Amino acid sequence: MATAPNTNIVFPQSPFLDPMTGRPAREWMMWLLNPSYVGVNVSNIVPVVYGGTGLSNTPANGQLLIGNGSGYSLNVLTAGLGITVTNLAGGIAIKVSDTGVTAGTYGNAGNVPTITVNSRGQLTSVTSNPISITSANVTGGATGTFLSADAVPKTVTVTNGIITSIV
């Protein structure tokens, strides 16, 4: 029985980009455009200059290939204050950490919200407090004597916004 000829073409042993033109090198273009290409069996680590990563290790869940100035490193995103990171198989989940504040509307015509914000700008506490204003809290306002426009005019005396007498 005859053995099928090996149709693989060894990939070029030259940089992918031509340093003079910045375009793919002629050798690579010939290799990439060859219709008889079936596959490449690379038994060694492919260096960065030839389009590889220069790494031999398999990435762990959530690891990213990050350029380091001369090649690549495998790293995961790390959580920071107020941020959680979950490294998954094939993905990374990033979310803002829960602060314990319940979603909703705080404050209305009879209540005002009291809000606490942490150093990262997150709301850490919100409470709704009733508005309580007594006459002792009110200062200023109208003071004087006014005539009403009733059929029988009355004299209304107001002191600091409070009616003190009607005669």
Order of alpha helices (4+ residues) and beta strands (2+ residues): alpha-beta-beta-beta-beta-beta-beta-beta-beta-beta
